[in-house]
Amino acid sequence: MKTYDLEELIYTRRFERRSIEWPAVQADLLCITCGHIRRDVHVTGVPFRANDRELRHRRAETLVMNLALTVLQDVARRARTDDPRTPVTRLALRVLRPYLADRSVLMRFWEEAAAGHGQAFSHAQLAHRWIVTELVKRGHAVWAEFR
């Protein structure tokens, strides 16, 4: 059995300008044992936890974490022209702090965004990717558009 992340599968197929209709997706999925195209792929949902309360809690945490990543991505894109040292940036970094092992990656984002203000090039987007990489390494559900 192979588990696919639905968001990542949809995002990848849209990026490659391929159909996201199920027969087309199913035709492209290969058997993990023999490598041939399989027509008998079954789809089922894999929940985060056993009961609904824990599932809702996990989804809420995932949503808040990904919204903070969206804010930091916007800050990273505009770090060259706008001052990134704002309360919004601080709040997004504080939201992500419990999900990371250490705060060095978050501090690095803050420093790179501040150093890139007014410069021709900013390393803030690279620091944003480091944050995403650390979150994925720790097993958090990060939206496919950040990966």
Phi, psi and chi 1 to 4 in degrees:
 res  aa     phi    psi   chi1   chi2   chi3   chi4
   1 MET       -  135.3  179.8  172.5  100.4      -
   2 LYS  -120.4  136.0  179.5  164.3  175.5  131.6
   3 THR  -103.6  128.5  -55.1      -      -      -
   4 TYR  -110.7  141.9  -68.1   97.2      -      -
   5 ASP   -82.0  117.4 -177.8   -0.5      -      -
   6 LEU   -60.5  -45.0 -178.3   61.3      -      -
   7 GLU   -59.7  -44.7  -81.3 -173.2   50.7      -
   8 GLU   -66.6  -38.7 -171.0  169.9    1.0      -
   9 LEU   -62.9  -46.0 -164.8   60.2      -      -
  10 ILE   -65.2  -46.0  -69.0  170.6      -      -
  11 TYR   -61.5  -44.2 -178.3   76.5      -      -
  12 THR   -64.4  -43.7  -57.4      -      -      -
  13 ARG   -67.6  -37.5  -67.8 -171.0   67.6   85.7
  14 ARG   -67.5  -40.2  -79.5 -171.3  179.7  161.9
  15 PHE   -61.6  -39.6 -180.0   76.9      -      -
  16 GLU   -83.4    3.2  -65.0  171.1   -8.3      -
  17 ARG    57.2   41.9  -61.5 -174.9 -170.6  -81.8
  18 ARG  -108.0  158.9  -65.2  163.6   54.8 -167.8
  19 SER   -65.1  143.8  173.8      -      -      -
  20 ILE  -108.1   14.0   57.7  171.4      -      -
  21 GLU   -67.8  141.7  -64.1  -65.2  -37.3      -
  22 TRP   -59.4  -41.7  179.3 -118.2      -      -
  23 PRO   -60.6  -37.1  -24.4   33.5      -      -
  24 ALA   -69.7  -40.9      -      -      -      -
  25 VAL   -65.1  -44.9  172.9      -      -      -
  26 GLN   -61.5  -36.0 -171.2  179.3   20.3      -
  27 ALA   -67.5  -25.6      -      -      -      -
  28 ASP   -91.7  -13.5  -69.1  -18.3      -      -
  29 LEU   -78.1  131.0  -65.2  177.4      -      -
  30 LEU  -100.5  152.2  -59.6  176.7      -      -
  31 CYS   -67.6  134.1  175.2      -      -      -
  32 ILE   -77.8  -15.0   59.5  171.8      -      -
  33 THR   -95.1  -41.5   57.1      -      -      -
  34 CYS  -111.5  -16.3   63.1      -      -      -
  35 GLY    86.1    4.6      -      -      -      -
  36 HIS   -91.7  158.1  -66.8   98.7      -      -
  37 ILE   -68.3  135.0  -65.0  175.9      -      -
  38 ARG  -112.8  138.9  -55.6 -102.7  -27.9 -124.2
  39 ARG  -102.9   -8.4  -62.3  -83.6 -176.6 -143.0
  40 ASP  -104.2   43.3   60.0  -15.3      -      -
  41 VAL   -79.3  129.4  175.9      -      -      -
  42 HIS  -107.2  141.5  -59.8  -76.3      -      -
  43 VAL  -114.5  134.8  177.5      -      -      -
  44 THR  -147.5  151.8 -176.2      -      -      -
  45 GLY   -80.0  140.0      -      -      -      -
  46 VAL  -113.8  104.9  179.5      -      -      -
  47 PRO   -74.3  159.3   26.6  -32.1      -      -
  48 PHE   -69.6  -42.1  -70.5  114.9      -      -
  49 ARG  -136.2 -177.9  -59.8  -83.3 -173.5 -144.2
  50 ALA   -81.9  -40.6      -      -      -      -
  51 ASN  -114.3  167.8   63.1   30.5      -      -
  52 ASP   -65.7  -36.8  -72.0  -22.0      -      -
  53 ARG   -64.1  -46.3 -175.4  174.4 -178.5 -167.2
  54 GLU   -66.0  -35.6  -69.8  176.3   -4.1      -
  55 LEU   -64.2  -45.0  177.9   60.2      -      -
  56 ARG   -63.2  -40.3  -75.1 -166.8  -52.7  -91.8
  57 HIS   -63.1  -44.6  178.7   69.6      -      -
  58 ARG   -65.1  -40.7  176.9   74.6  171.5  149.8
  59 ARG   -64.5  -39.3  -76.6 -176.0 -179.0  162.8
  60 ALA   -64.8  -42.6      -      -      -      -
  61 GLU   -61.6  -42.7  -78.5 -175.9  -16.2      -
  62 THR   -62.6  -42.3  -59.3      -      -      -
  63 LEU   -63.4  -46.4 -178.0   62.5      -      -
  64 VAL   -63.2  -43.7  168.3      -      -      -
  65 MET   -61.2  -44.6 -179.5 -177.5   62.0      -
  66 ASN   -72.0  -31.1  -76.0  -64.8      -      -
  67 LEU   -66.8  -38.0  -71.4  175.5      -      -
  68 ALA   -63.9  -39.3      -      -      -      -
  69 LEU   -64.6  -35.7  -75.0  172.5      -      -
  70 THR   -64.5  -42.8  -56.9      -      -      -
  71 VAL   -61.7  -45.4  168.6      -      -      -
  72 LEU   -66.6  -33.4  -68.7 -178.5      -      -
  73 GLN   -65.6  -41.4 -174.9  179.0   42.6      -
  74 ASP   -64.5  -41.5 -174.9   50.3      -      -
  75 VAL   -62.8  -42.0  168.0      -      -      -
  76 ALA   -63.9  -38.6      -      -      -      -
  77 ARG   -68.8  -34.3  -72.6 -179.7  179.4  158.6
  78 ARG  -100.8   10.3  -65.3 -173.5  -65.9  133.9
  79 ALA   -64.0  -28.0      -      -      -      -
  80 ARG   -70.4  -36.7 -167.5  170.8   55.0   92.4
  81 THR  -101.7  -36.4   56.2      -      -      -
  82 ASP  -107.5  150.4  -62.3  -21.0      -      -
  83 ASP   -70.2  119.3 -172.5   15.1      -      -
  84 PRO   -80.4  -10.9   29.0  -33.0      -      -
  85 ARG   -84.4   76.6  -65.3  168.7  -70.6 -165.7
  86 THR  -123.2  163.5   61.6      -      -      -
  87 PRO   -61.3  -30.1  -24.8   32.7      -      -
  88 VAL   -64.2  -43.8  174.0      -      -      -
  89 THR   -64.9  -43.0  -52.2      -      -      -
  90 ARG   -60.7  -42.8  -74.9 -172.3 -170.0  140.0
  91 LEU   -63.7  -43.6  179.1   61.2      -      -
  92 ALA   -62.5  -40.1      -      -      -      -
  93 LEU   -67.1  -38.0  -69.1  170.8      -      -
  94 ARG   -69.1  -32.4  -75.2 -175.2 -177.8  159.0
  95 VAL   -64.5  -37.8  164.4      -      -      -
  96 LEU   -80.0  -15.9  -68.2  175.0      -      -
  97 ARG   -56.6  -43.3  175.9   62.0 -173.1  101.8
  98 PRO   -67.5  -17.3  -13.8   21.8      -      -
  99 TYR   -90.4   -7.1  -57.2  106.6      -      -
 100 LEU  -112.4  152.6  -63.6  168.6      -      -
 101 ALA   -69.0  -42.5      -      -      -      -
 102 ASP  -137.8  164.3   61.2   -9.4      -      -
 103 ARG   -93.4    6.7   63.1 -173.1 -159.4  138.2
 104 SER   -64.0  -35.5   63.5      -      -      -
 105 VAL   -67.2  -38.9 -178.9      -      -      -
 106 LEU   -68.1  -40.9  -59.8  174.0      -      -
 107 MET   -63.9  -37.6  -69.6  174.2   52.7      -
 108 ARG   -63.3  -40.0 -177.2   70.0 -174.9 -109.4
 109 PHE   -60.7  -47.2  178.1   87.2      -      -
 110 TRP   -58.8  -45.6 -179.4  -95.6      -      -
 111 GLU   -67.0  -43.3  -67.7  163.9   -1.2      -
 112 GLU   -67.0  -39.9  -66.5  -65.8  -18.6      -
 113 ALA   -66.2  -41.5      -      -      -      -
 114 ALA   -67.5  -39.1      -      -      -      -
 115 ALA   -70.2  -27.9      -      -      -      -
 116 GLY   -83.7   -8.5      -      -      -      -
 117 HIS   -65.3  122.5  179.7   60.7      -      -
 118 GLY    83.2   -3.0      -      -      -      -
 119 GLN   -94.5  166.6  -57.6  -65.7  -36.8      -
 120 ALA   -73.7  -25.0      -      -      -      -
 121 PHE  -140.2  141.5 -177.2   77.1      -      -
 122 SER  -126.1  137.5  172.5      -      -      -
 123 HIS   -88.5   11.0  -70.1  -74.4      -      -
 124 ALA   -64.6  -35.5      -      -      -      -
 125 GLN   -67.8  -35.9  -71.2 -176.6   -6.2      -
 126 LEU   -65.1  -42.1 -178.7   60.3      -      -
 127 ALA   -64.1  -35.1      -      -      -      -
 128 HIS   -62.4  -42.4  179.9  -92.8      -      -
 129 ARG   -65.0  -33.1  -76.0 -168.4  -66.3  -99.6
 130 TRP   -64.4  -40.9  -69.4  -24.0      -      -
 131 ILE   -61.9  -46.8  -66.5  170.7      -      -
 132 VAL   -60.2  -43.1  170.8      -      -      -
 133 THR   -61.0  -43.3  -58.3      -      -      -
 134 GLU   -64.5  -39.6  -72.6  -61.8  -43.5      -
 135 LEU   -65.1  -41.3  -71.4  169.2      -      -
 136 VAL   -66.2  -39.6  170.1      -      -      -
 137 LYS   -60.9  -34.8  -83.2 -176.5 -169.0  175.3
 138 ARG   -83.0   -0.1  -67.9 -174.4   54.3   97.7
 139 GLY    88.6   17.3      -      -      -      -
 140 HIS   -83.9  150.2  -64.7  -67.9      -      -
 141 ALA   -82.4   98.9      -      -      -      -
 142 VAL   -99.0  136.5  176.2      -      -      -
 143 TRP   -56.6  147.4  -72.2  -18.3      -      -
 144 ALA   -62.9  -29.8      -      -      -      -
 145 GLU   -66.2  -17.3   62.4 -166.5   46.5      -
 146 PHE   -91.4  -19.5  -62.5  127.7      -      -
 147 ARG   -78.7      -  -68.3 -173.5 -139.6  151.0
